[in-house]
């Protein structure tokens, strides 16, 4: 079954690839080829078809490290590198913990009548002002 990819997600992928793979004299169409191949992965087409010779989605479960699975695939090195990079990002709860901490600052026993939308707006403003101050301090 193909992965559900929205138009906005496709635009974000295209923008990322345009920044990550700028056209050069040696590789003028690298981003375009990588985008097409990534869409083939998402829609399970070409060498990424379920019945393909080089790819078996069932074999994915046999690998403990997804990077090893990507290494044996018959796709471009750029796609392998992108997939391994994406799979190497460590998930963390740090951002969620900070968000909950900020919510707790605004929504406490004294201010418990605030509705969630107001708390979300206050946290958004507070956090973004903090980021702005950090950027200003870094530039100064």
Buried (B, 14 or more C-beta within 10 A) or exposed (E): EEEEEEEEEBEEBBEEBEEEBEEEEEEEEBBBBBBEBBBBBBEBBBBBBEEBEEBEEEEEEEEEEBEEBBEEBEBEEBBBEBBBEEEEEEEEEEEEEEBEEBBEEBBEEEEEEBEEEEBBEBBEEEEEEEEEEEEEEEEE
